[in-house]
Amino acid sequence: MAKQKTDGHTPLRPLRIPDDEWEAFGQLVGDRNRTQAVREFIRWRLRWPASKQPERAPEQIGGPGISSKSEEKTA
């Protein structure tokens, strides 16, 4: 993938996430904190020093939680 011109900022990375999952995630971490939560998860998966396992919600957030498209891919 070609690098985007970022003017000193982190490059944009497009992700495809179903609306119901994105909205529920925003309810959990806050609409303006989703990027930070995703970055923390990536660091944890990479086992980078000082990274911590992300906490899970104490209970299901939002509606059904999984759209039929994302359910097909994980089934």
KEKE-952293 format. One record per residue: residue in one letter; x, y, z of N, C-alpha, C in turn. Coordinates in pm, 1 decimal, padded with zeros to 6 digits. Layout:
KEKE-952293
code a&n_x X&n_y Y&n_z Z&ca_x X&ca_y Y&ca_z Z&c_x X&c_y Y&c_z Z
...
END
This chain:
KEKE-952293
code m&n_x 00084.5&n_y -00117.9&n_z 00000.0&ca_x 00000.0&ca_y 00000.0&ca_z 00000.0&c_x 00089.1&c_y 00124.2&c_z 00000.0
code a&n_x 00057.7&n_y 00218.4&n_z -00084.4&ca_x 00134.9&ca_y 00342.5&ca_z -00092.6&c_x 00110.6&c_y 00428.1&c_z 00031.4
code k&n_x 00215.5&n_y 00495.9&n_z 00075.8&ca_x 00200.6&ca_y 00585.0&ca_z 00191.0&c_x 00121.6&c_y 00708.5&c_z 00151.8
code q&n_x 00034.8&n_y 00750.4&n_z 00241.9&ca_x -00042.8&ca_y 00872.3&ca_z 00220.4&c_x 00034.6&c_y 00990.5&c_z 00274.9
code k&n_x 00014.3&n_y 01107.1&n_z 00214.4&ca_x 00071.9&ca_y 01229.2&ca_z 00269.6&c_x -00004.0&c_y 01261.9&c_z 00397.2
code t&n_x 00068.6&n_y 01275.6&n_z 00507.6&ca_x 00002.2&ca_y 01291.3&ca_z 00636.9&c_x 00030.6&c_y 01423.8&c_z 00705.1
code d&n_x 00120.1&n_y 01504.6&n_z 00651.0&ca_x 00154.7&ca_y 01633.4&ca_z 00711.5&c_x 00193.2&c_y 01617.8&c_z 00858.5
code g&n_x 00273.1&n_y 01515.0&n_z 00888.6&ca_x 00321.3&ca_y 01494.2&ca_z 01024.0&c_x 00227.8&c_y 01416.7&c_z 01114.9
code h&n_x 00113.1&n_y 01373.1&n_z 01064.2&ca_x 00017.4&ca_y 01297.2&ca_z 01145.3&c_x 00027.2&c_y 01149.3&c_z 01111.4
code t&n_x -00029.7&n_y 01067.2&n_z 01197.0&ca_x -00036.3&ca_y 00923.4&ca_z 01171.3&c_x -00121.9&c_y 00900.3&c_z 01046.8
code p&n_x -00079.7&n_y 00811.7&n_z 00955.6&ca_x -00158.9&ca_y 00785.6&ca_z 00834.2&c_x -00297.1&c_y 00728.4&c_z 00868.0
code l&n_x -00394.7&n_y 00759.3&n_z 00784.9&ca_x -00528.3&ca_y 00704.3&ca_z 00801.0&c_x -00527.0&c_y 00558.0&c_z 00758.3
code r&n_x -00596.8&n_y 00473.6&n_z 00831.5&ca_x -00609.5&ca_y 00331.3&ca_z 00800.7&c_x -00757.7&c_y 00298.2&c_z 00792.9
code p&n_x -00809.8&n_y 00277.2&n_z 00674.3&ca_x -00953.1&ca_y 00246.3&ca_z 00664.1&c_x -00983.3&c_y 00106.4&c_z 00719.4
code l&n_x -01088.0&n_y 00098.3&n_z 00798.8&ca_x -01136.8&ca_y -00028.5&ca_z 00852.9&c_x -01283.4&c_y -00043.6&c_z 00814.8
code r&n_x -01324.3&n_y -00165.0&n_z 00785.3&ca_x -01465.3&ca_y -00190.7&ca_z 00756.7&c_x -01526.5&c_y -00259.1&c_z 00878.2
code i&n_x -01612.8&n_y -00186.8&n_z 00947.3&ca_x -01675.9&ca_y -00236.0&ca_z 01069.1&c_x -01825.7&c_y -00209.3&c_z 01057.9
code p&n_x -01909.6&n_y -00311.6&n_z 01077.5&ca_x -02054.3&ca_y -00291.2&ca_z 01068.5&c_x -02101.8&c_y -00182.0&c_z 01164.4
code d&n_x -02203.7&n_y -00106.7&n_z 01122.0&ca_x -02254.6&ca_y 00005.8&ca_z 01200.0&c_x -02293.4&c_y -00032.8&c_z 01342.2
code d&n_x -02361.2&n_y -00147.6&n_z 01358.7&ca_x -02406.5&ca_y -00183.5&ca_z 01493.9&c_x -02287.2&c_y -00208.3&c_z 01586.4
code e&n_x -02181.0&n_y -00268.0&n_z 01536.0&ca_x -02062.1&ca_y -00291.5&ca_z 01617.3&c_x -01990.3&c_y -00159.9&c_z 01648.9
code w&n_x -01980.0&n_y -00070.6&n_z 01550.6&ca_x -01912.1&ca_y 00058.1&ca_z 01569.2&c_x -01985.2&c_y 00143.5&c_z 01672.8
code e&n_x -02118.5&n_y 00145.3&n_z 01664.5&ca_x -02197.6&ca_y 00224.1&ca_z 01759.5&c_x -02186.1&c_y 00167.8&c_z 01900.6
code a&n_x -02194.7&n_y 00035.4&n_z 01914.9&ca_x -02182.3&ca_y -00026.4&ca_z 02046.9&c_x -02043.2&c_y -00002.2&c_z 02105.4
code f&n_x -01941.1&n_y -00007.9&n_z 02020.8&ca_x -01803.7&ca_y 00018.8&ca_z 02065.3&c_x -01791.7&c_y 00163.1&c_z 02114.4
code g&n_x -01854.9&n_y 00257.0&n_z 02044.5&ca_x -01855.5&ca_y 00396.6&ca_z 02086.4&c_x -01925.1&c_y 00415.2&c_z 02220.4
code q&n_x -02033.0&n_y 00338.3&n_z 02244.3&ca_x -02101.7&ca_y 00345.0&ca_z 02373.6&c_x -02009.8&c_y 00297.4&c_z 02485.4
code l&n_x -01928.5&n_y 00198.2&n_z 02456.0&ca_x -01840.5&ca_y 00140.3&ca_z 02556.8&c_x -01722.4&c_y 00230.1&c_z 02590.4
code v&n_x -01650.4&n_y 00276.6&n_z 02488.0&ca_x -01526.3&ca_y 00351.8&ca_z 02511.9&c_x -01542.0&c_y 00501.4&c_z 02493.8
code g&n_x -01653.9&n_y 00545.5&n_z 02438.6&ca_x -01675.4&ca_y 00687.0&ca_z 02409.1&c_x -01646.9&c_y 00712.7&c_z 02262.0
code d&n_x -01731.2&n_y 00790.9&n_z 02198.8&ca_x -01719.6&ca_y 00815.7&ca_z 02055.3&c_x -01582.7&c_y 00867.3&c_z 02013.6
code r&n_x -01518.3&n_y 00945.8&n_z 02098.7&ca_x -01389.9&ca_y 01005.9&ca_z 02062.3&c_x -01270.4&c_y 00923.6&c_z 02109.9
code n&n_x -01294.8&n_y 00805.0&n_z 02167.1&ca_x -01186.1&ca_y 00722.5&ca_z 02219.4&c_x -01167.4&c_y 00591.7&c_z 02144.1
code r&n_x -01243.0&n_y 00570.9&n_z 02036.6&ca_x -01234.3&ca_y 00444.6&ca_z 01963.5&c_x -01095.7&c_y 00421.1&c_z 01905.3
code t&n_x -01035.0&n_y 00522.5&n_z 01846.1&ca_x -00902.6&ca_y 00506.2&ca_z 01785.9&c_x -00800.6&c_y 00464.2&c_z 01890.1
code q&n_x -00801.6&n_y 00528.8&n_z 02004.4&ca_x -00707.4&ca_y 00494.1&ca_z 02110.9&c_x -00727.2&c_y 00349.8&c_z 02156.6
code a&n_x -00852.2&n_y 00307.0&n_z 02171.1&ca_x -00880.4&ca_y 00169.7&ca_z 02214.5&c_x -00831.0&c_y 00068.4&c_z 02111.4
code v&n_x -00849.2&n_y 00097.2&n_z 01983.3&ca_x -00800.7&ca_y 00007.6&ca_z 01878.0&c_x -00648.4&c_y 00001.3&c_z 01880.9
code r&n_x -00582.9&n_y 00114.6&n_z 01897.2&ca_x -00436.1&ca_y 00116.2&ca_z 01902.5&c_x -00384.1&c_y 00038.8&c_z 02022.8
code e&n_x -00449.7&n_y 00051.8&n_z 02137.9&ca_x -00409.0&ca_y -00023.9&ca_z 02256.5&c_x -00424.0&c_y -00173.8&c_z 02233.1
code f&n_x -00530.8&n_y -00215.3&n_z 02166.3&ca_x -00550.9&ca_y -00356.4&ca_z 02134.9&c_x -00439.7&c_y -00408.7&c_z 02043.4
code i&n_x -00405.0&n_y -00330.7&n_z 01941.5&ca_x -00299.1&ca_y -00371.3&ca_z 01848.6&c_x -00167.2&c_y -00387.7&c_z 01922.8
code r&n_x -00134.4&n_y -00294.1&n_z 02008.3&ca_x -00009.4&ca_y -00303.8&ca_z 02085.4&c_x -00009.1&c_y -00429.4&c_z 02172.7
code w&n_x -00121.4&n_y -00460.1&n_z 02234.6&ca_x -00131.7&ca_y -00579.8&ca_z 02317.9&c_x -00112.1&c_y -00705.8&c_z 02233.4
code r&n_x -00177.9&n_y -00711.7&n_z 02115.5&ca_x -00164.2&ca_y -00828.2&ca_z 02027.6&c_x -00021.1&c_y -00845.6&c_z 01979.5
code l&n_x 00050.6&n_y -00736.4&n_z 01961.7&ca_x 00190.8&ca_y -00741.5&ca_z 01918.9&c_x 00285.3&c_y -00775.4&c_z 02034.4
code r&n_x 00231.7&n_y -00780.5&n_z 02155.3&ca_x 00309.4&ca_y -00807.1&ca_z 02276.7&c_x 00418.6&c_y -00703.0&c_z 02299.9
code w&n_x 00387.8&n_y -00578.9&n_z 02268.0&ca_x 00484.5&ca_y -00471.6&ca_z 02291.3&c_x 00500.0&c_y -00449.4&c_z 02441.0
code p&n_x 00619.1&n_y -00408.9&n_z 02484.1&ca_x 00643.1&ca_y -00385.7&ca_z 02627.0&c_x 00542.0&c_y -00287.1&c_z 02686.0
code a&n_x 00502.4&n_y -00314.3&n_z 02807.2&ca_x 00411.0&ca_y -00230.2&ca_z 02885.0&c_x 00267.4&c_y -00227.2&c_z 02830.8
code s&n_x 00237.6&n_y -00308.3&n_z 02728.9&ca_x 00099.2&ca_y -00311.9&ca_z 02680.7&c_x 00017.7&c_y -00404.2&c_z 02770.9
code k&n_x -00107.1&n_y -00367.4&n_z 02793.2&ca_x -00194.6&ca_y -00443.6&ca_z 02881.2&c_x -00311.3&c_y -00500.2&c_z 02801.9
code q&n_x -00360.1&n_y -00615.2&n_z 02845.8&ca_x -00475.8&ca_y -00674.8&ca_z 02780.4&c_x -00596.7&c_y -00583.2&c_z 02798.0
code p&n_x -00668.8&n_y -00554.5&n_z 02688.4&ca_x -00786.7&ca_y -00467.8&ca_z 02699.8&c_x -00893.3&c_y -00532.4&c_z 02788.4
code e&n_x -00966.0&n_y -00448.0&n_z 02859.9&ca_x -01075.6&ca_y -00497.5&ca_z 02943.2&c_x -01199.3&c_y -00518.5&c_z 02857.5
code r&n_x -01277.3&n_y -00619.0&n_z 02893.7&ca_x -01404.0&ca_y -00643.5&ca_z 02824.8&c_x -01515.4&c_y -00574.1&c_z 02899.4
code a&n_x -01623.7&n_y -00546.2&n_z 02828.4&ca_x -01741.5&ca_y -00487.3&ca_z 02891.8&c_x -01798.1&c_y -00587.1&c_z 02992.8
code p&n_x -01853.2&n_y -00539.2&n_z 03104.6&ca_x -01908.1&ca_y -00631.5&ca_z 03203.5&c_x -02030.2&c_y -00708.0&c_z 03152.1
code e&n_x -02094.9&n_y -00653.9&n_z 03050.5&ca_x -02210.9&ca_y -00719.2&ca_z 02989.4&c_x -02222.2&c_y -00674.2&c_z 02845.3
code q&n_x -02307.9&n_y -00739.1&n_z 02767.5&ca_x -02324.2&ca_y -00704.2&ca_z 02626.0&c_x -02370.9&c_y -00560.4&c_z 02612.7
code i&n_x -02311.5&n_y -00487.9&n_z 02518.3&ca_x -02345.3&ca_y -00348.1&ca_z 02492.9&c_x -02423.3&c_y -00339.4&c_z 02362.6
code g&n_x -02527.9&n_y -00260.1&n_z 02358.6&ca_x -02601.6&ca_y -00237.5&ca_z 02235.1&c_x -02700.3&c_y -00348.5&c_z 02203.6
code g&n_x -02743.5&n_y -00351.4&n_z 02075.6&ca_x -02842.8&ca_y -00447.5&ca_z 02029.8&c_x -02789.3&c_y -00588.6&c_z 02023.0
code p&n_x -02811.4&n_y -00656.4&n_z 01911.1&ca_x -02767.2&ca_y -00795.0&ca_z 01901.4&c_x -02615.6&c_y -00809.5&c_z 01909.1
code g&n_x -02541.7&n_y -00703.3&n_z 01878.7&ca_x -02396.2&ca_y -00705.9&ca_z 01893.0&c_x -02320.0&c_y -00753.1&c_z 01773.4
code i&n_x -02379.1&n_y -00840.0&n_z 01691.5&ca_x -02307.9&ca_y -00892.0&ca_z 01575.2&c_x -02403.1&c_y -00888.2&c_z 01456.4
code s&n_x -02357.0&n_y -00829.4&n_z 01346.6&ca_x -02439.5&ca_y -00827.4&ca_z 01226.9&c_x -02427.6&c_y -00961.1&c_z 01155.4
code s&n_x -02519.0&n_y -00991.1&n_z 01067.0&ca_x -02517.1&ca_y -01120.3&ca_z 00997.0&c_x -02391.1&c_y -01136.2&c_z 00913.0
code k&n_x -02337.1&n_y -01027.5&n_z 00852.9&ca_x -02215.5&ca_y -01038.2&ca_z 00772.3&c_x -02096.5&c_y -01076.8&c_z 00856.7
code s&n_x -02076.9&n_y -01010.2&n_z 00971.2&ca_x -01960.2&ca_y -01042.0&ca_z 01054.4&c_x -01977.9&c_y -01179.2&c_z 01119.7
code e&n_x -02101.5&n_y -01220.9&n_z 01143.6&ca_x -02127.7&ca_y -01350.9&ca_z 01203.2&c_x -02086.7&c_y -01462.5&c_z 01106.9
code e&n_x -02112.7&n_y -01442.2&n_z 00975.6&ca_x -02076.2&ca_y -01542.2&ca_z 00875.3&c_x -01926.6&c_y -01563.2&c_z 00868.9
code k&n_x -01846.9&n_y -01457.1&n_z 00882.8&ca_x -01702.8&ca_y -01467.7&ca_z 00871.8&c_x -01640.2&c_y -01540.5&c_z 00989.8
code t&n_x -01700.1&n_y -01529.7&n_z 01109.0&ca_x -01642.0&ca_y -01593.2&ca_z 01226.9&c_x -01698.4&c_y -01730.9&c_z 01253.6
code a&n_x -01806.3&n_y -01765.8&n_z 01186.7&ca_x -01870.1&ca_y -01896.8&ca_z 01210.6&c_x -01796.0&c_y -02008.0&c_z 01141.1
END
